[in-house]
C-alpha cells in the first residue's frame, strides 16, 4: 500500500511541476520507420480483436538478419493476451532498429481467438519449438533471441529450453518482461483461497479451460517440475526486466532468476533506473523504459541511455514519446 501511495504522490508532484523527461535512445534504423505504440490501452483497442494479424513490424518472412543483429527476435505473449494486442510497441520498435521480428499466438482455442495462452504451458512450449524452427529455416539463422511477456517470458520458454532436445542450441538470449518465472499469489488471492479451502475447487473449474492459470500459481506442480535442477540451462543469456508495481506476478521478485552453470542472468528492476516509472504488468511491454532495457539486452555492445519519464499503469507515458 505504501508503494502505491508513493507512486501516486510522485506522479502528482511531477505532473504539477512539469518535470517530464523526454525519451531518448530509441532511435530508428529503418528507412521507413513504423509507428511505435507506448500505451497498452491503445494497443489493446487496436489489436485485441485482430488476434490473427501480426503486430506492425513482425512476420516479414523475407527478412534476413544483419551482421549487427544476426539473431531474429521471437516475441512470445503472455496469459489472456495475443500477439497483436501486446506487441504493438516492441515489434515495430525492434523492426525500426534493424531486427527481423516474428510473433505468433499460442494456447488459445484457435490461432485467431482474441484470448490466448490459457492452455497447458507445455503445449505452448511445443508451439514455440515449432515456431523457432520455422523462423530459423526462413531466415537461415542458427539461433534466435526470445523476448516474452509474463508466461511468454518465463515458464513457456524455460520449459522449451529445458525439455526439448537441442533447444538451448537454438536460443542465444531469453529476455523476460515481468515473467511469471516462479509463480504468483495474485496479490495474495491464492493464499486466501488456500486458507478458506476454496482454492482446490476453483482450480478444478479453471483446469478444464484455463489450465495455464493454475500452472502459474505459486507452488504448482508445473512450477516445481520446472524449477527442479535450477532456473537456467547452459549457453543461454537470461535477462529479466520487472516492475515493483506488478499486480499480476506477486511478489514481483518471483520474476527473477538465479544463474546456473554455463548461463548468465541479469535481473533488472525498472524503478532502479527511473523512479518516475509507474508501469504495471500490462503496460510494461509498451513502457519506453522497459523497452530500452530490452534493446540493451539484445545488443549489449551498443548500450543506449535508458530514458526516465512518468509512465502510468495501462495508459503509458504522460508526455508522448517520440
Short mmCIF file of the C-alpha atoms (twelve columns), coordinates in Angstrom:
data_MODEL
# 
_entry.id   MODEL 
# 
loop_
_atom_site.group_PDB 
_atom_site.id 
_atom_site.type_symbol 
_atom_site.label_atom_id 
_atom_site.label_alt_id 
_atom_site.label_comp_id 
_atom_site.label_asym_id 
_atom_site.label_seq_id 
_atom_site.Cartn_x 
_atom_site.Cartn_y 
_atom_site.Cartn_z 
_atom_site.pdbx_PDB_model_num 
ATOM 1   C CA . UNK A 1   0.000   0.000   0.000   1 
ATOM 2   C CA . UNK A 2   2.821   2.392   0.835   1 
ATOM 3   C CA . UNK A 3   4.460   1.849   -2.571  1 
ATOM 4   C CA . UNK A 4   1.147   2.602   -4.340  1 
ATOM 5   C CA . UNK A 5   0.718   5.788   -2.322  1 
ATOM 6   C CA . UNK A 6   4.289   6.791   -3.105  1 
ATOM 7   C CA . UNK A 7   3.687   6.225   -6.814  1 
ATOM 8   C CA . UNK A 8   0.510   8.333   -6.814  1 
ATOM 9   C CA . UNK A 9   2.181   11.158  -4.935  1 
ATOM 10  C CA . UNK A 10  5.209   11.079  -7.194  1 
ATOM 11  C CA . UNK A 11  3.091   11.267  -10.328 1 
ATOM 12  C CA . UNK A 12  1.054   14.144  -8.945  1 
ATOM 13  C CA . UNK A 13  4.087   16.159  -7.872  1 
ATOM 14  C CA . UNK A 14  5.867   15.563  -11.151 1 
ATOM 15  C CA . UNK A 15  2.829   16.488  -13.209 1 
ATOM 16  C CA . UNK A 16  2.353   19.686  -11.196 1 
ATOM 17  C CA . UNK A 17  5.927   20.831  -11.658 1 
ATOM 18  C CA . UNK A 18  6.236   19.762  -15.272 1 
ATOM 19  C CA . UNK A 19  9.377   17.745  -14.681 1 
ATOM 20  C CA . UNK A 20  8.916   15.355  -17.553 1 
ATOM 21  C CA . UNK A 21  11.997  13.826  -19.114 1 
ATOM 22  C CA . UNK A 22  11.743  13.102  -22.812 1 
ATOM 23  C CA . UNK A 23  12.538  9.617   -24.018 1 
ATOM 24  C CA . UNK A 24  15.912  9.018   -25.630 1 
ATOM 25  C CA . UNK A 25  17.853  6.117   -27.003 1 
ATOM 26  C CA . UNK A 26  15.093  4.523   -29.077 1 
ATOM 27  C CA . UNK A 27  16.116  5.916   -32.452 1 
ATOM 28  C CA . UNK A 28  15.128  4.198   -35.658 1 
ATOM 29  C CA . UNK A 29  17.358  2.357   -38.079 1 
ATOM 30  C CA . UNK A 30  14.720  1.514   -40.668 1 
ATOM 31  C CA . UNK A 31  14.404  3.657   -43.809 1 
ATOM 32  C CA . UNK A 32  10.617  3.734   -43.421 1 
ATOM 33  C CA . UNK A 33  10.011  3.554   -39.668 1 
ATOM 34  C CA . UNK A 34  6.701   2.307   -38.372 1 
ATOM 35  C CA . UNK A 35  4.733   3.967   -35.608 1 
ATOM 36  C CA . UNK A 36  5.545   2.641   -32.148 1 
ATOM 37  C CA . UNK A 37  2.739   2.452   -29.588 1 
ATOM 38  C CA . UNK A 38  3.661   3.234   -25.972 1 
ATOM 39  C CA . UNK A 39  0.249   2.708   -24.362 1 
ATOM 40  C CA . UNK A 40  -1.131  -0.731  -23.534 1 
ATOM 41  C CA . UNK A 41  -4.692  0.655   -23.556 1 
ATOM 42  C CA . UNK A 42  -4.286  1.989   -27.086 1 
ATOM 43  C CA . UNK A 43  -2.530  -1.162  -28.284 1 
ATOM 44  C CA . UNK A 44  -5.221  -3.354  -26.759 1 
ATOM 45  C CA . UNK A 45  -8.011  -1.459  -28.524 1 
ATOM 46  C CA . UNK A 46  -6.197  -1.711  -31.852 1 
ATOM 47  C CA . UNK A 47  -5.108  -5.322  -31.634 1 
ATOM 48  C CA . UNK A 48  -7.221  -7.465  -29.299 1 
ATOM 49  C CA . UNK A 49  -9.967  -8.311  -31.777 1 
ATOM 50  C CA . UNK A 50  -7.478  -8.718  -34.628 1 
ATOM 51  C CA . UNK A 51  -5.558  -11.512 -32.952 1 
ATOM 52  C CA . UNK A 52  -4.845  -13.305 -36.222 1 
ATOM 53  C CA . UNK A 53  -2.904  -10.330 -37.570 1 
ATOM 54  C CA . UNK A 54  0.770   -9.921  -36.742 1 
ATOM 55  C CA . UNK A 55  1.700   -6.723  -34.914 1 
ATOM 56  C CA . UNK A 56  3.330   -3.968  -37.000 1 
ATOM 57  C CA . UNK A 57  6.898   -4.870  -37.919 1 
ATOM 58  C CA . UNK A 58  6.540   -8.616  -37.396 1 
ATOM 59  C CA . UNK A 59  6.456   -11.677 -39.652 1 
ATOM 60  C CA . UNK A 60  8.224   -10.442 -42.752 1 
ATOM 61  C CA . UNK A 61  9.315   -13.902 -43.851 1 
ATOM 62  C CA . UNK A 62  11.699  -12.367 -46.407 1 
ATOM 63  C CA . UNK A 63  13.649  -10.571 -43.677 1 
ATOM 64  C CA . UNK A 64  17.301  -11.592 -43.400 1 
ATOM 65  C CA . UNK A 65  19.298  -10.857 -40.241 1 
ATOM 66  C CA . UNK A 66  22.185  -8.404  -40.479 1 
ATOM 67  C CA . UNK A 67  25.732  -8.778  -39.206 1 
ATOM 68  C CA . UNK A 68  24.905  -6.403  -36.336 1 
ATOM 69  C CA . UNK A 69  21.696  -8.270  -35.429 1 
ATOM 70  C CA . UNK A 70  22.331  -11.859 -36.549 1 
ATOM 71  C CA . UNK A 71  19.597  -13.431 -34.394 1 
ATOM 72  C CA . UNK A 72  15.941  -12.947 -35.318 1 
ATOM 73  C CA . UNK A 73  13.722  -11.964 -32.397 1 
ATOM 74  C CA . UNK A 74  10.771  -14.175 -31.488 1 
ATOM 75  C CA . UNK A 75  8.072   -12.445 -29.438 1 
ATOM 76  C CA . UNK A 76  6.041   -14.621 -27.059 1 
ATOM 77  C CA . UNK A 77  2.893   -13.175 -25.483 1 
ATOM 78  C CA . UNK A 78  1.503   -13.890 -22.027 1 
ATOM 79  C CA . UNK A 79  -1.707  -15.169 -20.458 1 
ATOM 80  C CA . UNK A 80  -5.039  -13.877 -21.822 1 
ATOM 81  C CA . UNK A 81  -3.097  -11.835 -24.398 1 
ATOM 82  C CA . UNK A 82  -2.441  -12.289 -28.098 1 
ATOM 83  C CA . UNK A 83  0.440   -11.277 -30.341 1 
ATOM 84  C CA . UNK A 84  -1.374  -8.235  -31.751 1 
ATOM 85  C CA . UNK A 85  -2.594  -6.616  -28.547 1 
ATOM 86  C CA . UNK A 86  0.629   -6.844  -26.522 1 
ATOM 87  C CA . UNK A 87  3.444   -6.357  -29.078 1 
ATOM 88  C CA . UNK A 88  2.359   -3.186  -30.909 1 
ATOM 89  C CA . UNK A 89  5.146   -1.352  -29.066 1 
ATOM 90  C CA . UNK A 90  8.057   -3.773  -29.055 1 
ATOM 91  C CA . UNK A 91  7.531   -5.224  -32.529 1 
ATOM 92  C CA . UNK A 92  7.731   -2.009  -34.587 1 
ATOM 93  C CA . UNK A 93  10.447  -0.634  -32.310 1 
ATOM 94  C CA . UNK A 94  12.632  -3.683  -32.881 1 
ATOM 95  C CA . UNK A 95  11.934  -3.685  -36.619 1 
ATOM 96  C CA . UNK A 96  12.776  0.014   -36.810 1 
ATOM 97  C CA . UNK A 97  16.077  -0.777  -35.128 1 
ATOM 98  C CA . UNK A 98  17.045  -3.334  -37.737 1 
ATOM 99  C CA . UNK A 99  15.848  -6.635  -36.238 1 
ATOM 100 C CA . UNK A 100 13.959  -9.395  -38.011 1 
ATOM 101 C CA . UNK A 101 10.915  -9.776  -35.761 1 
ATOM 102 C CA . UNK A 102 8.472   -12.659 -35.561 1 
ATOM 103 C CA . UNK A 103 5.373   -13.258 -33.416 1 
ATOM 104 C CA . UNK A 104 2.761   -15.977 -33.052 1 
ATOM 105 C CA . UNK A 105 -0.237  -16.987 -30.975 1 
ATOM 106 C CA . UNK A 106 -0.245  -19.965 -28.620 1 
ATOM 107 C CA . UNK A 107 -2.501  -21.626 -26.087 1 
ATOM 108 C CA . UNK A 108 -5.842  -20.386 -27.412 1 
ATOM 109 C CA . UNK A 109 -8.974  -22.188 -28.550 1 
ATOM 110 C CA . UNK A 110 -7.920  -21.306 -32.112 1 
ATOM 111 C CA . UNK A 111 -4.962  -19.391 -33.630 1 
ATOM 112 C CA . UNK A 112 -7.186  -16.338 -34.195 1 
ATOM 113 C CA . UNK A 113 -9.089  -16.275 -30.888 1 
ATOM 114 C CA . UNK A 114 -8.558  -12.965 -29.051 1 
ATOM 115 C CA . UNK A 115 -7.835  -14.752 -25.754 1 
ATOM 116 C CA . UNK A 116 -4.661  -16.818 -25.973 1 
ATOM 117 C CA . UNK A 117 -2.174  -18.549 -23.638 1 
ATOM 118 C CA . UNK A 118 -4.775  -20.214 -21.444 1 
ATOM 119 C CA . UNK A 119 -3.928  -23.801 -22.385 1 
ATOM 120 C CA . UNK A 120 -1.305  -26.050 -20.839 1 
ATOM 121 C CA . UNK A 121 2.050   -24.299 -20.918 1 
ATOM 122 C CA . UNK A 122 3.830   -27.465 -22.046 1 
ATOM 123 C CA . UNK A 123 1.683   -27.337 -25.196 1 
ATOM 124 C CA . UNK A 124 2.582   -23.665 -25.662 1 
ATOM 125 C CA . UNK A 125 6.240   -24.621 -25.353 1 
ATOM 126 C CA . UNK A 126 5.669   -27.114 -28.157 1 
ATOM 127 C CA . UNK A 127 4.159   -24.363 -30.311 1 
ATOM 128 C CA . UNK A 128 7.198   -22.187 -29.505 1 
ATOM 129 C CA . UNK A 129 9.540   -25.015 -30.530 1 
ATOM 130 C CA . UNK A 130 7.828   -25.340 -33.915 1 
ATOM 131 C CA . UNK A 131 7.816   -21.573 -34.452 1 
ATOM 132 C CA . UNK A 132 11.510  -21.204 -33.584 1 
ATOM 133 C CA . UNK A 133 12.347  -23.897 -36.129 1 
ATOM 134 C CA . UNK A 134 10.201  -22.150 -38.733 1 
ATOM 135 C CA . UNK A 135 11.958  -18.819 -38.110 1 
ATOM 136 C CA . UNK A 136 15.397  -20.424 -38.281 1 
ATOM 137 C CA . UNK A 137 14.550  -22.159 -41.533 1 
ATOM 138 C CA . UNK A 138 13.156  -18.992 -43.136 1 
ATOM 139 C CA . UNK A 139 15.982  -16.675 -42.080 1 
ATOM 140 C CA . UNK A 140 18.925  -19.059 -42.169 1 
ATOM 141 C CA . UNK A 141 19.838  -18.076 -38.615 1 
ATOM 142 C CA . UNK A 142 21.373  -20.678 -36.338 1 
ATOM 143 C CA . UNK A 143 19.878  -19.102 -33.204 1 
ATOM 144 C CA . UNK A 144 17.068  -16.758 -32.235 1 
ATOM 145 C CA . UNK A 145 16.564  -14.371 -29.346 1 
ATOM 146 C CA . UNK A 146 13.310  -14.688 -27.410 1 
ATOM 147 C CA . UNK A 147 11.548  -11.685 -25.887 1 
ATOM 148 C CA . UNK A 148 8.481   -12.620 -23.888 1 
ATOM 149 C CA . UNK A 149 5.933   -11.164 -21.510 1 
ATOM 150 C CA . UNK A 150 4.516   -12.869 -18.403 1 
ATOM 151 C CA . UNK A 151 4.251   -16.634 -19.057 1 
ATOM 152 C CA . UNK A 152 5.703   -15.952 -22.518 1 
ATOM 153 C CA . UNK A 153 8.860   -14.528 -20.978 1 
ATOM 154 C CA . UNK A 154 9.292   -17.121 -18.269 1 
ATOM 155 C CA . UNK A 155 7.737   -20.572 -17.857 1 
ATOM 156 C CA . UNK A 156 6.927   -21.258 -21.527 1 
ATOM 157 C CA . UNK A 157 10.394  -20.552 -23.000 1 
ATOM 158 C CA . UNK A 158 12.105  -22.000 -19.922 1 
ATOM 159 C CA . UNK A 159 10.112  -25.222 -20.356 1 
ATOM 160 C CA . UNK A 160 11.077  -25.270 -24.026 1 
ATOM 161 C CA . UNK A 161 14.766  -24.777 -23.224 1 
ATOM 162 C CA . UNK A 162 14.831  -27.448 -20.502 1 
ATOM 163 C CA . UNK A 163 12.695  -30.142 -22.097 1 
ATOM 164 C CA . UNK A 164 13.091  -30.025 -25.885 1 
ATOM 165 C CA . UNK A 165 16.267  -31.705 -27.147 1 
ATOM 166 C CA . UNK A 166 18.652  -29.220 -28.763 1 
ATOM 167 C CA . UNK A 167 16.561  -26.184 -27.804 1 
ATOM 168 C CA . UNK A 168 19.376  -24.476 -25.896 1 
ATOM 169 C CA . UNK A 169 21.493  -24.525 -29.058 1 
ATOM 170 C CA . UNK A 170 18.772  -22.641 -30.932 1 
ATOM 171 C CA . UNK A 171 18.417  -19.721 -28.483 1 
ATOM 172 C CA . UNK A 172 21.068  -17.125 -27.709 1 
ATOM 173 C CA . UNK A 173 19.151  -14.827 -25.344 1 
ATOM 174 C CA . UNK A 174 15.923  -15.048 -23.352 1 
ATOM 175 C CA . UNK A 175 14.560  -11.682 -22.224 1 
ATOM 176 C CA . UNK A 176 11.527  -11.778 -19.951 1 
ATOM 177 C CA . UNK A 177 9.313   -8.764  -19.271 1 
ATOM 178 C CA . UNK A 178 7.579   -9.325  -15.923 1 
ATOM 179 C CA . UNK A 179 7.873   -13.095 -16.361 1 
ATOM 180 C CA . UNK A 180 5.941   -15.414 -14.051 1 
ATOM 181 C CA . UNK A 181 9.067   -17.493 -13.511 1 
ATOM 182 C CA . UNK A 182 8.297   -18.740 -10.014 1 
ATOM 183 C CA . UNK A 183 4.545   -18.355 -9.996  1 
ATOM 184 C CA . UNK A 184 2.245   -15.772 -8.481  1 
ATOM 185 C CA . UNK A 185 -0.002  -15.322 -5.473  1 
ATOM 186 C CA . UNK A 186 -2.182  -12.875 -7.480  1 
ATOM 187 C CA . UNK A 187 -1.872  -10.242 -4.757  1 
ATOM 188 C CA . UNK A 188 -2.474  -12.897 -2.120  1 
ATOM 189 C CA . UNK A 189 -5.678  -14.324 -3.609  1 
ATOM 190 C CA . UNK A 190 -4.243  -17.823 -3.970  1 
ATOM 191 C CA . UNK A 191 -3.106  -17.849 -0.345  1 
ATOM 192 C CA . UNK A 192 -6.509  -16.588 0.779   1 
ATOM 193 C CA . UNK A 193 -8.140  -19.341 -1.264  1 
ATOM 194 C CA . UNK A 194 -5.974  -21.960 0.419   1 
ATOM 195 C CA . UNK A 195 -6.799  -20.586 3.838   1 
ATOM 196 C CA . UNK A 196 -10.518 -20.759 3.058   1 
ATOM 197 C CA . UNK A 197 -10.153 -24.221 1.482   1 
ATOM 198 C CA . UNK A 198 -11.618 -22.748 -1.693  1 
ATOM 199 C CA . UNK A 199 -8.593  -22.844 -3.994  1 
ATOM 200 C CA . UNK A 200 -8.841  -26.508 -4.964  1 
ATOM 201 C CA . UNK A 201 -12.474 -26.380 -6.204  1 
ATOM 202 C CA . UNK A 202 -11.721 -23.142 -8.070  1 
ATOM 203 C CA . UNK A 203 -8.690  -24.766 -9.673  1 
ATOM 204 C CA . UNK A 204 -10.805 -27.755 -10.675 1 
ATOM 205 C CA . UNK A 205 -13.087 -25.390 -12.586 1 
ATOM 206 C CA . UNK A 206 -10.207 -23.480 -14.180 1 
ATOM 207 C CA . UNK A 207 -8.261  -26.583 -15.142 1 
ATOM 208 C CA . UNK A 208 -10.754 -27.544 -17.831 1 
ATOM 209 C CA . UNK A 209 -10.452 -24.395 -19.971 1 
ATOM 210 C CA . UNK A 210 -7.716  -22.278 -18.352 1 
ATOM 211 C CA . UNK A 211 -5.029  -24.647 -17.082 1 
ATOM 212 C CA . UNK A 212 -2.216  -22.110 -17.502 1 
ATOM 213 C CA . UNK A 213 -3.781  -20.035 -14.709 1 
ATOM 214 C CA . UNK A 214 -3.481  -22.962 -12.316 1 
ATOM 215 C CA . UNK A 215 0.019   -23.815 -13.502 1 
ATOM 216 C CA . UNK A 216 1.219   -20.296 -12.702 1 
ATOM 217 C CA . UNK A 217 0.130   -20.353 -9.076  1 
ATOM 218 C CA . UNK A 218 2.930   -20.342 -6.530  1 
ATOM 219 C CA . UNK A 219 3.762   -23.915 -5.573  1 
ATOM 220 C CA . UNK A 220 2.017   -25.550 -8.535  1 
ATOM 221 C CA . UNK A 221 3.176   -28.940 -9.761  1 
ATOM 222 C CA . UNK A 222 4.221   -27.300 -13.019 1 
ATOM 223 C CA . UNK A 223 6.426   -24.790 -11.178 1 
ATOM 224 C CA . UNK A 224 8.032   -27.435 -9.013  1 
ATOM 225 C CA . UNK A 225 8.941   -29.539 -12.039 1 
ATOM 226 C CA . UNK A 226 10.190  -26.536 -13.998 1 
ATOM 227 C CA . UNK A 227 12.400  -25.261 -11.166 1 
ATOM 228 C CA . UNK A 228 13.890  -28.658 -10.366 1 
ATOM 229 C CA . UNK A 229 17.566  -28.635 -11.288 1 
ATOM 230 C CA . UNK A 230 17.844  -24.852 -11.441 1 
ATOM 231 C CA . UNK A 231 16.434  -21.868 -13.289 1 
ATOM 232 C CA . UNK A 232 18.680  -21.854 -16.344 1 
ATOM 233 C CA . UNK A 233 20.312  -24.022 -18.985 1 
ATOM 234 C CA . UNK A 234 23.925  -23.668 -20.167 1 
ATOM 235 C CA . UNK A 235 24.665  -21.475 -23.158 1 
ATOM 236 C CA . UNK A 236 21.754  -19.042 -22.833 1 
ATOM 237 C CA . UNK A 237 21.943  -15.438 -21.603 1 
ATOM 238 C CA . UNK A 238 18.915  -14.511 -19.488 1 
ATOM 239 C CA . UNK A 239 17.585  -11.034 -18.727 1 
ATOM 240 C CA . UNK A 240 14.570  -10.268 -16.539 1 
ATOM 241 C CA . UNK A 241 13.006  -6.784  -16.581 1 
ATOM 242 C CA . UNK A 242 10.488  -6.365  -13.755 1 
ATOM 243 C CA . UNK A 243 8.481   -3.577  -12.129 1 
ATOM 244 C CA . UNK A 244 7.800   -3.284  -8.429  1 
ATOM 245 C CA . UNK A 245 4.230   -2.259  -9.338  1 
ATOM 246 C CA . UNK A 246 3.401   -5.598  -10.938 1 
ATOM 247 C CA . UNK A 247 -0.064  -6.538  -9.722  1 
ATOM 248 C CA . UNK A 248 -0.206  -9.868  -11.584 1 
ATOM 249 C CA . UNK A 249 3.125   -11.525 -10.776 1 
ATOM 250 C CA . UNK A 250 3.269   -11.169 -6.997  1 
ATOM 251 C CA . UNK A 251 5.572   -10.810 -5.288  1 
ATOM 252 C CA . UNK A 252 7.249   -9.178  -8.267  1 
ATOM 253 C CA . UNK A 253 10.589  -10.661 -7.236  1 
ATOM 254 C CA . UNK A 254 9.205   -14.064 -8.298  1 
ATOM 255 C CA . UNK A 255 10.156  -12.917 -11.790 1 
ATOM 256 C CA . UNK A 256 13.873  -13.055 -11.000 1 
ATOM 257 C CA . UNK A 257 16.160  -15.931 -11.927 1 
ATOM 258 C CA . UNK A 258 19.323  -17.405 -10.451 1 
ATOM 259 C CA . UNK A 259 22.096  -18.328 -12.863 1 
ATOM 260 C CA . UNK A 260 23.247  -21.916 -13.052 1 
ATOM 261 C CA . UNK A 261 26.412  -23.317 -14.648 1 
ATOM 262 C CA . UNK A 262 27.159  -22.003 -18.137 1 
ATOM 263 C CA . UNK A 263 24.416  -19.361 -18.127 1 
ATOM 264 C CA . UNK A 264 24.288  -15.665 -17.313 1 
ATOM 265 C CA . UNK A 265 21.405  -13.845 -15.629 1 
ATOM 266 C CA . UNK A 266 20.730  -10.117 -15.315 1 
ATOM 267 C CA . UNK A 267 17.763  -9.109  -13.156 1 
ATOM 268 C CA . UNK A 268 16.595  -5.507  -13.674 1 
ATOM 269 C CA . UNK A 269 14.016  -3.507  -11.736 1 
ATOM 270 C CA . UNK A 270 12.916  -0.565  -13.868 1 
ATOM 271 C CA . UNK A 271 12.490  1.702   -10.833 1 
ATOM 272 C CA . UNK A 272 16.208  1.313   -10.096 1 
ATOM 273 C CA . UNK A 273 16.702  3.166   -13.372 1 
ATOM 274 C CA . UNK A 274 13.752  5.545   -13.148 1 
ATOM 275 C CA . UNK A 275 11.710  6.236   -10.024 1 
ATOM 276 C CA . UNK A 276 9.139   8.073   -12.145 1 
ATOM 277 C CA . UNK A 277 8.189   4.888   -13.953 1 
ATOM 278 C CA . UNK A 278 4.920   3.524   -12.549 1 
ATOM 279 C CA . UNK A 279 4.433   0.845   -15.193 1 
ATOM 280 C CA . UNK A 280 2.371   -2.165  -14.200 1 
ATOM 281 C CA . UNK A 281 2.189   -5.709  -15.564 1 
ATOM 282 C CA . UNK A 282 0.270   -4.901  -18.744 1 
ATOM 283 C CA . UNK A 283 1.887   -1.562  -19.591 1 
ATOM 284 C CA . UNK A 284 5.416   -2.971  -19.271 1 
ATOM 285 C CA . UNK A 285 5.716   -4.288  -22.877 1 
ATOM 286 C CA . UNK A 286 4.831   -0.754  -24.040 1 
ATOM 287 C CA . UNK A 287 6.925   1.127   -21.482 1 
ATOM 288 C CA . UNK A 288 9.795   3.129   -23.082 1 
ATOM 289 C CA . UNK A 289 11.996  2.485   -20.040 1 
ATOM 290 C CA . UNK A 290 11.419  -1.276  -20.164 1 
ATOM 291 C CA . UNK A 291 11.808  -1.365  -23.937 1 
ATOM 292 C CA . UNK A 292 15.172  0.387   -23.783 1 
ATOM 293 C CA . UNK A 293 16.356  -2.261  -21.323 1 
ATOM 294 C CA . UNK A 294 15.194  -4.853  -23.861 1 
ATOM 295 C CA . UNK A 295 17.157  -3.157  -26.645 1 
ATOM 296 C CA . UNK A 296 20.250  -3.098  -24.424 1 
ATOM 297 C CA . UNK A 297 19.860  -6.763  -23.529 1 
ATOM 298 C CA . UNK A 298 19.598  -7.681  -27.200 1 
ATOM 299 C CA . UNK A 299 22.613  -5.586  -28.168 1 
ATOM 300 C CA . UNK A 300 24.810  -5.090  -25.089 1 
ATOM 301 C CA . UNK A 301 27.763  -3.993  -27.233 1 
ATOM 302 C CA . UNK A 302 25.873  -0.804  -28.174 1 
ATOM 303 C CA . UNK A 303 24.120  0.305   -24.967 1 
ATOM 304 C CA . UNK A 304 21.596  3.112   -25.085 1 
ATOM 305 C CA . UNK A 305 20.857  5.665   -22.413 1 
ATOM 306 C CA . UNK A 306 17.773  4.498   -20.538 1 
ATOM 307 C CA . UNK A 307 15.170  7.276   -20.502 1 
ATOM 308 C CA . UNK A 308 13.347  8.426   -17.379 1 
ATOM 309 C CA . UNK A 309 9.837   9.796   -17.550 1 
ATOM 310 C CA . UNK A 310 6.470   9.483   -15.839 1 
ATOM 311 C CA . UNK A 311 4.760   6.319   -17.066 1 
ATOM 312 C CA . UNK A 312 1.296   5.420   -15.771 1 
ATOM 313 C CA . UNK A 313 -0.227  1.956   -15.476 1 
ATOM 314 C CA . UNK A 314 -2.133  0.846   -18.588 1 
ATOM 315 C CA . UNK A 315 -2.046  4.227   -20.364 1 
ATOM 316 C CA . UNK A 316 1.705   4.812   -20.591 1 
ATOM 317 C CA . UNK A 317 3.832   7.976   -20.693 1 
ATOM 318 C CA . UNK A 318 2.249   11.226  -19.526 1 
ATOM 319 C CA . UNK A 319 4.231   13.090  -22.169 1 
ATOM 320 C CA . UNK A 320 4.073   11.411  -25.607 1 
ATOM 321 C CA . UNK A 321 7.231   9.534   -26.576 1 
ATOM 322 C CA . UNK A 322 8.664   10.256  -29.992 1 
# 
